[in-house]
């Protein structure tokens, strides 16, 4: 074996060419500055050969890897594991698929670990923490009211240590692909010594259980393994520090192989960058089966779980939770939560209906139009796209003749939600007009529709479902593309065309 030096970007994984390894101040792949780090790689001195022997086949996820027809592959029906949270099961496609690997990302403090602790308390499993000690996890579980009888904790950030512990469990329990005792095979230090990541005399990571049940099995409790987090994992096989591209890639590869060969579902927690992207190489998202993103304002109670990738279900579904003192609670009727603090009969407030996956949600759009004291008026949008807000303001000026050029426009989506679909265009326009004219809309009126550059209102998908949800919550009037073909026509119907 010989070593070769190369430079790898710690943000996107770009590697300098083999024939001319050099350091770049700016990564050619992603454009990030000062992200190239020198890495040593081992290269075999001999050329690869392909002897015609079955023993030369590499080991795949299910044994020796060899080609076979898709029609000859055995179909094994696997029951999904119910997490105990209907909102979470909705997002992942009906439950957790055995042997799947899920990546859960989100801002710090948004509730990722809290959500997974709740899930583990209901279905059981192993919680591997590379950030907290077992005592710290115990304190958090106690605050959340989680008893922990079904949870086993492993405070370890070494990949080999985690794999050794898991392999020891499998070997001692003699389990098959669907059965794995998480507690019985792990050593029991009395008391645990060495602090975080401590090991016993056999080199196996120390175990700490949150509860009394020492016979939790993956077969009986249908549990999962949680890795918190992938950015804190490091391997002795690599020289880079934890969180580097090489370490993240290697750790993810090992956990994916573990899940596929044993049938154990694994949920990996991932960090995000300051731009909101998942930290680490993009290949991390390609390796896993499902990518989830938990979002929300830290000072708001609402949390939305979105699917960015799902090999076993739809990617449009979302789960809605509410952060309480005891942790995350799923919301059965989110529209009522988002509208519970709404102030009625106030100019600038309009209710719209958006679609989050297959679910219609009613939310409040608030707008404020005030005379500007600046040479260039401000356009501020919280929860709406800034460019979209500029576009809608220009349409109101051009097509309706509303003199907004000397006004500051502020638009806010209540509840801390972020709207991506154009169905909220009409509500944004009506909210701006309502504030500009200082005339409120009927509090029992909702509006949705896409607004084009010509001032026309275009239809959106699932109109009947949106209207049904609005009527269910007591709204008597719903303004859509069928109400009027242009914003000007709708303005006349809502009696907001009078001068201030």
C-alpha positions in Angstrom: 0.0 0.0 0.0 1.2 3.5 -0.8 -0.2 6.9 0.4 -1.3 9.7 -1.8 -2.0 13.3 -0.8 -5.1 15.1 -2.0 -7.2 18.1 -1.0 -10.8 17.6 -0.1 -13.5 20.3 0.5 -15.1 20.0 3.9 -18.3 21.4 2.6 -19.2 19.6 -0.6 -16.6 16.8 -0.8 -14.8 18.1 -3.9 -11.4 16.4 -4.3 -8.4 17.8 -6.2 -7.3 15.9 -9.3 -5.1 12.9 -8.7 -2.5 14.0 -11.3 -2.1 17.5 -9.8 -3.1 17.7 -6.2 -3.1 21.3 -5.0 -4.7 23.6 -2.4 -7.4 26.0 -3.5 -8.4 29.1 -1.5 -11.9 28.8 -3.0 -13.4 25.4 -3.7 -14.1 24.8 -7.4 -17.1 22.7 -6.5 -19.2 24.9 -4.2 -17.3 28.2 -4.1 -16.7 28.0 -0.3 -13.5 29.8 0.9 -10.8 28.1 3.0 -12.6 24.7 3.0 -9.9 22.6 1.3 -8.1 20.3 3.7 -5.2 17.9 2.9 -6.1 14.2 3.2 -3.9 11.1 2.9 -5.3 8.1 1.1 -4.0 4.6 0.8 -3.8 3.1 -2.7 -3.1 -0.5 -3.5 0.1 -1.3 -5.4 -1.3 -4.1 -7.5 -3.9 -4.1 -10.2 -7.3 -5.5 -9.6 -8.1 -8.9 -11.1 -11.4 -10.6 -11.7 -10.9 -14.4 -11.4 -13.8 -16.5 -12.4 -14.5 -17.9 -9.0 -17.5 -17.5 -6.8 -15.3 -17.0 -3.7 -14.0 -13.8 -5.3 -17.5 -12.2 -5.0 -17.7 -9.2 -2.7 -20.0 -9.3 0.2 -23.2 -7.4 -0.4 -26.0 -6.4 2.0 -27.6 -9.8 1.8 -24.5 -12.0 1.5 -22.4 -12.6 -1.6 -23.2 -10.0 -4.3 -24.1 -11.5 -7.7 -26.4 -10.4 -10.5 -29.9 -11.8 -10.7 -33.1 -11.0 -12.5 -35.4 -8.6 -10.8 -38.3 -11.1 -11.3 -36.3 -13.7 -9.4 -35.7 -11.6 -6.4 -37.7 -12.8 -3.4 -40.4 -10.4 -2.2 -40.5 -10.1 1.5 -43.3 -8.0 2.9 -42.0 -6.0 5.9 -44.5 -4.4 8.3 -43.7 -0.8 9.0 -42.9 0.2 12.6 -45.5 2.6 14.1 -43.7 5.3 16.0 -46.6 6.2 18.1 -46.8 9.7 16.5 -49.4 9.8 13.7 -47.7 13.0 12.3 -44.3 11.3 12.1 -45.7 8.1 10.5 -47.6 10.3 7.9 -44.3 12.0 6.9 -42.3 8.7 6.5 -45.0 7.0 4.5 -47.0 5.1 7.1 -44.3 4.0 9.5 -40.6 3.2 9.8 -39.4 0.6 7.3 -37.2 -2.1 8.8 -33.6 -1.8 7.6 -34.1 1.8 6.5 -31.8 4.7 7.3 -33.3 8.1 8.0 -31.5 11.4 8.2 -33.2 14.0 10.5 -31.8 17.5 10.2 -32.8 20.9 11.7 -31.6 24.0 13.4 -30.0 23.7 16.9 -32.6 23.5 19.6 -35.5 23.0 17.2 -36.4 19.6 18.8 -34.7 16.8 16.9 -33.5 14.9 19.9 -36.7 15.6 21.8 -38.8 14.1 19.0 -36.7 11.0 18.7 -36.6 10.4 22.5 -40.4 10.5 22.4 -40.4 7.9 19.6 -37.9 5.7 21.4 -40.0 5.8 24.6 -42.9 4.3 22.7 -41.3 1.7 20.5 -38.0 1.1 22.3 -34.5 1.0 21.0 -30.9 2.3 21.4 -29.9 5.9 21.7 -26.3 6.5 20.7 -25.2 10.0 21.7 -21.9 11.6 20.6 -22.9 14.9 22.2 -24.3 14.2 25.7 -23.5 11.8 28.5 -26.0 9.3 29.7 -26.6 11.4 32.8 -27.5 14.5 30.7 -29.9 12.4 28.6 -31.5 11.1 31.7 -32.1 14.7 33.0 -33.7 15.7 29.7 -35.8 12.6 29.6 -37.0 13.3 33.2 -37.9 16.8 32.3 -39.9 15.5 29.3 -41.7 13.0 31.5 -40.1 10.0 29.6 -39.8 7.0 31.8 -37.2 5.4 29.7 -38.0 1.7 30.4 -37.7 1.0 26.7 -34.6 3.1 26.0 -31.0 2.0 26.2 -28.3 4.7 26.1 -24.8 4.4 24.7 -22.6 7.5 25.2 -20.0 7.0 22.4 -18.7 8.9 19.4 -16.3 6.2 18.1 -17.6 4.4 15.1 -15.7 1.2 15.8 -16.9 1.3 19.4 -20.5 1.5 18.3 -20.1 -1.3 15.7 -18.3 -3.5 18.3 -21.1 -3.0 20.7 -23.8 -3.8 18.1 -21.9 -6.8 16.8 -21.4 -8.1 20.4 -25.1 -7.8 20.9 -25.9 -9.8 17.8 -23.3 -12.5 18.5 -24.4 -13.0 22.1 -28.1 -13.0 21.5 -27.8 -15.2 18.5 -30.5 -13.2 16.8 -31.4 -13.2 13.1 -32.0 -10.3 10.8 -35.1 -9.0 12.6 -34.1 -9.6 16.2 -31.5 -7.8 18.2 -31.3 -7.5 22.0 -30.0 -4.0 22.7 -29.6 -4.3 26.5 -28.6 -7.9 27.2 -25.4 -7.9 25.2 -24.0 -4.7 26.4 -21.7 -4.6 29.4 -23.0 -3.2 32.7 -20.3 -1.1 34.5 -21.0 -0.7 38.2 -20.7 2.2 38.4 -19.8 3.6 35.0 -16.4 5.0 35.1 -14.3 7.1 32.7 -17.0 9.6 31.8 -18.1 10.2 28.3 -17.4 7.4 25.9 -16.0 5.1 28.6 -15.1 1.5 27.8 -14.9 -1.6 30.0 -11.9 -4.0 30.2 -12.9 -5.7 27.0 -12.9 -2.4 25.0 -16.7 -2.3 24.6 -18.4 1.1 25.3 -20.1 1.5 28.6 -23.8 1.1 28.8 -26.4 3.1 30.7 -30.1 2.4 30.7 -32.8 5.0 31.4 -35.1 2.4 32.8 -35.4 -0.9 34.5 -36.2 -3.2 31.6 -33.0 -5.1 30.8 -34.6 -7.4 28.2 -35.6 -4.9 25.4 -35.4 -6.7 22.1 -35.7 -5.4 18.6 -37.9 -8.3 17.8 -40.4 -7.8 20.7 -40.4 -4.0 20.9 -39.8 -3.3 17.3 -37.2 -0.7 18.2 -34.8 1.5 16.3 -31.3 2.9 16.7 -30.8 6.6 16.9 -27.4 8.2 16.1 -27.0 11.7 17.7 -25.3 13.0 15.6 -23.4 12.0 12.5 -21.2 15.1 12.7 -19.8 14.0 16.1 -18.8 10.5 15.0 -15.2 9.7 14.3 -13.3 6.6 13.2 -9.8 5.4 14.1 -9.4 4.3 10.5 -9.3 8.0 9.3 -7.0 10.8 10.3 -9.5 13.6 10.0 -11.4 15.1 12.9 -15.0 14.5 13.6 -17.3 16.4 11.2 -14.9 16.3 8.3 -16.1 15.0 4.9 -14.2 11.8 5.2 -15.4 11.0 8.7 -19.0 11.7 7.9 -18.9 9.6 4.7 -17.2 6.7 6.4 -19.5 6.7 9.5 -22.6 7.0 7.3 -21.4 4.1 5.1 -20.9 1.9 8.2 -24.3 2.7 9.6 -26.1 2.1 6.3 -24.4 -1.3 6.0 -25.4 -2.2 9.5 -29.0 -1.3 8.8 -29.2 -3.2 5.5 -27.5 -6.4 6.8 -29.4 -6.7 10.1 -32.8 -5.1 9.2 -32.5 -2.7 12.1 -33.9 0.8 11.2 -31.5 3.6 12.0 -32.3 7.3 12.4 -29.3 9.6 12.1 -29.5 13.2 13.4 -27.6 15.8 11.2 -26.5 19.3 11.8 -27.2 22.2 9.5 -25.0 25.1 8.3 -25.7 28.8 8.9 -27.4 28.9 5.5 -29.8 26.2 6.6 -28.3 23.4 4.4 -27.5 20.0 5.9 -23.9 20.0 7.0 -21.5 17.6 5.4 -21.1 16.2 1.9 -24.1 15.9 -0.4 -23.4 12.2 -0.7 -24.7 11.8 2.8 -28.2 12.6 1.6 -27.8 10.2 -1.3 -26.7 7.3 0.9 -29.7 7.3 3.2 -33.2 6.3 2.4 -35.1 9.2 3.9 -34.2 12.8 4.6 -36.4 14.7 7.0 -36.1 18.4 8.0 -37.6 19.8 11.2 -38.2 23.5 10.9 -39.9 26.3 12.8 -39.1 29.5 14.6 -37.3 29.0 17.9 -39.5 31.4 19.7 -42.7 30.0 18.2 -44.4 26.8 19.3 -45.2 25.3 15.9 -42.7 22.8 14.4 -43.1 21.4 10.9 -41.5 18.1 9.8 -40.9 18.0 6.1 -39.7 15.3 3.8 -36.9 16.1 1.3 -36.4 12.5 0.1 -38.3 9.3 0.7 -37.7 6.0 -1.0 -40.7 4.5 0.7 -43.3 7.1 0.4 -44.4 10.6 -0.8 -42.1 13.6 -0.4 -45.0 16.2 -0.1 -46.3 15.1 3.3 -45.6 17.2 6.4 -46.1 16.6 10.1 -47.0 19.4 12.5 -46.1 19.5 16.1 -46.3 21.9 19.0 -43.4 22.5 21.4 -44.6 22.3 25.0 -42.8 22.0 28.4 -43.0 18.2 28.2 -41.6 18.1 24.7 -43.2 17.9 21.2 -46.9 17.1 20.9 -48.6 16.3 17.6 -51.3 18.6 16.4 -54.5 16.9 15.1 -56.1 20.1 13.9 -53.3 22.6 13.0 -55.5 25.2 11.3 -57.2 26.0 14.6 -53.8 26.4 16.3 -52.6 28.8 13.7 -55.8 30.9 13.9 -56.4 30.8 17.7 -54.8 34.2 18.4 -56.1 36.0 15.3 -57.5 39.5 15.9 -60.6 40.1 13.8 -61.8 43.3 12.0 -58.3 44.8 11.7 -57.0 46.2 8.4 -54.2 44.1 6.9 -55.3 40.7 8.0 -56.4 38.0 5.5 -56.8 34.2 5.9 -55.5 32.0 3.2 -55.5 28.2 2.6 -52.2 26.5 1.7 -51.5 22.9 1.0 -48.8 21.1 3.1 -48.6 17.8 1.4 -52.1 16.5 1.1 -53.4 18.5 4.0 -55.0 22.0 3.7 -54.0 24.5 6.3 -55.6 27.9 7.1 -53.1 30.6 8.1 -53.2 34.3 8.6 -51.4 36.7 6.3 -50.7 40.1 7.9 -49.6 43.2 6.0 -48.7 46.7 6.9 -48.4 49.6 4.5 -47.0 52.8 5.9 -45.5 56.0 4.3 -41.8 55.6 3.9 -39.2 58.0 5.3 -36.5 56.6 3.0 -35.5 57.3 -0.6 -36.0 53.6 -1.4 -39.1 52.2 0.3 -38.6 48.9 2.2 -40.2 45.5 1.3 -39.9 43.1 4.2 -41.4 39.6 4.1 -41.3 37.2 7.1 -42.4 33.7 5.9 -42.9 34.8 2.3 -40.3 35.0 -0.5 -38.8 38.4 -0.8 -38.8 38.3 -4.7 -42.4 37.2 -4.7 -43.3 40.1 -2.5 -41.6 42.5 -4.9 -43.4 41.0 -7.8 -46.9 41.3 -6.1 -46.2 44.9 -5.1 -45.3 45.7 -8.7 -48.5 44.1 -10.0 -50.6 46.2 -7.5 -48.9 49.4 -8.7 -49.2 48.6 -12.4 -52.5 46.9 -12.8 -54.5 48.6 -10.0 -52.8 51.9 -9.9 -52.2 51.7 -6.2 -49.4 54.2 -5.3 -47.2 52.0 -3.3 -43.9 53.5 -4.5 -43.7 55.8 -1.5 -44.9 53.2 1.1 -43.0 50.6 3.1 -44.6 47.2 2.9 -44.3 44.6 5.6 -45.8 41.1 5.3 -45.8 38.5 8.0 -47.1 34.9 8.1 -48.4 34.2 11.6 -47.3 31.1 13.5 -43.7 31.2 12.1 -44.6 29.3 8.9 -42.8 29.7 5.6 -44.9 29.7 2.5 -43.4 28.4 -0.8 -46.5 27.8 -3.0 -48.0 30.7 -5.0 -51.5 30.0 -3.8 -51.0 32.6 -1.1 -50.5 35.4 -3.7 -54.1 36.6 -3.6 -54.2 36.8 0.2 -50.9 38.8 0.2 -52.3 41.3 -2.3 -55.6 41.6 -0.4 -53.8 42.1 2.9 -51.6 44.9 1.4 -54.7 46.6 -0.1 -56.6 46.3 3.2 -53.8 48.0 5.1 -53.3 50.6 2.4 -57.0 51.4 2.3 -57.3 51.0 6.1 -60.3 48.9 5.6 -60.6 45.3 7.1 -62.1 42.4 5.2 -64.9 40.3 6.5 -63.3 38.1 9.3 -65.2 35.1 7.8 -63.6 35.5 4.4 -60.6 33.4 3.1 -58.7 33.8 -0.1 -56.3 31.8 -2.2 -55.0 31.9 -5.8 -51.9 32.6 -7.8 -51.5 36.2 -9.2 -49.8 36.6 -12.5 -47.9 39.6 -13.9 -51.0 40.7 -15.9 -53.0 40.9 -12.7 -55.0 37.7 -13.5 -55.8 35.2 -10.8 -54.9 31.6 -11.7 -56.3 28.5 -10.3 -54.4 26.2 -7.9 -54.5 22.5 -7.2 -56.9 21.0 -4.6 -59.3 23.9 -4.7 -62.3 21.8 -3.6 -60.3 20.5 -0.6 -59.2 24.0 0.4 -62.7 25.3 0.2 -64.1 22.4 2.2 -61.5 23.0 5.0 -62.3 26.7 5.1 -66.1 26.0 5.4 -65.4 23.4 8.1 -63.7 26.1 10.3 -66.7 28.5 9.9 -65.6 30.7 6.9 -68.7 31.7 4.8 -66.9 33.3 1.9 -63.9 31.9 -0.1 -62.3 34.1 -2.8 -60.6 32.1 -5.5 -60.0 32.4 -9.3 -63.7 31.5 -9.8 -64.7 34.6 -7.9 -63.0 37.0 -10.2 -60.5 36.7 -13.0 -58.4 39.6 -11.9 -57.2 41.3 -8.7 -59.1 44.5 -9.8 -62.4 42.6 -10.0 -61.9 41.1 -6.6 -61.0 44.4 -5.1 -64.3 45.8 -6.3 -66.3 42.9 -4.9 -64.6 43.3 -1.5 -65.4 47.1 -1.4 -61.8 48.1 -1.0 -61.6 50.3 -4.1 -62.8 53.4 -2.3 -60.3 56.2 -1.6 -58.7 56.4 1.8 
